[in-house]
Amino acid sequence: MEELKDIKGLVEVPDDSLIYLIMTIGGIVLALVLIVVLIRWQQRPKRRRQHLSPQERAKAVLNAIDFKDTKESVYAFSEASQILNPNHEGLKGLLKRLERYKYQPQVPPLDAQDKTAMQTMIKELTHAK
């Protein structure tokens, strides 16, 4: 046995397997949480902030016209109705009649006949496909 003098005693080897196990489990839990969050985010109800087409915006403008301010209502009606149906024959005549409410610093109040014609045209334009 004298020949085996080069054998040394036991050396303690550091054991990091517990740290690796905890890191692996933590990574799996983090990945699962991320997957759940992404699935919930995909399934959430869509908000109403979708972009509206120009026709939908024009319909909303026409439905929101307040006839108290004559000049503003005539301008809004003219612009929005042109977007919805620029080739409508009755619309061309009505817009010609409404020109007297535009381009002036002081405008008279809206006639009952013109107001009724505008309301009828709004119903016709907004309910048409």
HELIX and SHEET records of a PDB file:
HELIX    1   1 GLU A    2  LEU A    4  5                                   3    
HELIX    2   2 SER A   17  GLN A   43  1                                  27    
HELIX    3   3 PRO A   54  ASN A   63  1                                  10    
HELIX    4   4 THR A   70  LEU A   84  1                                  15    
HELIX    5   5 GLU A   89  LEU A   98  1                                  10    
HELIX    6   6 GLU A   99  TYR A  101  5                                   3    
HELIX    7   7 ALA A  112  HIS A  127  1                                  16    
END                                                                             
